[in-house]
Amino acid sequence: MPHKVLINGRLVPSKGLQDILKAWEQVLLSSSHGGTRLLVCGDGPMENELHAQVEQMGLSKSIIIYGWQSNLQNFFGECDALILPSYCEGLPLVILDAMAQAKPVIATRVNGIPEAVIDRETGFLVNPGDIKGLAMAMINLAKDRTRAIQMGLRGRERCLEKFTLETSVNKVLKLYAAIIPAWDSIINN
């Protein structure tokens, strides 16, 4: 079965697009079948440059650039994992979307991402710029499909436990409950 990895987001330098291209070359060298694909969804100022680099590096048969997509459901159904090699990121919704769809996540250890992705449990976390780490994570998931499925299922469980609307509302209400008495004392003094 072919291995497919999805990347979704703005096509800007901070998303680690150069890193993913270099890592993808390593993935292809280790792949035993020609069905390995990187599915790129998104648009932005680097779109033309990305197309040119993919062509120049000889990766156009294995990297498909779809442009911006309003609905990722079909892509999540088609892919085996999500990758997000960002240098700077909050807590991207695409990670939570992937986890909700039981897809393992490969991402960088920046900002809010480690709050969602548990390294080696719901996916893999690497340091920004770690091309070898990105490649090894993709290769490991491709070689061990059972582990990939288990990681995806654990990610789904984590998403449903920690990141639902109800959970988020309860966290905000608890925060307000802690802040409001403090505000009351500030205003009344």
Order of alpha helices (4+ residues) and beta strands (2+ residues): beta-alpha-beta-alpha-beta-alpha-beta-alpha-beta-alpha-beta-alpha-alpha-alpha
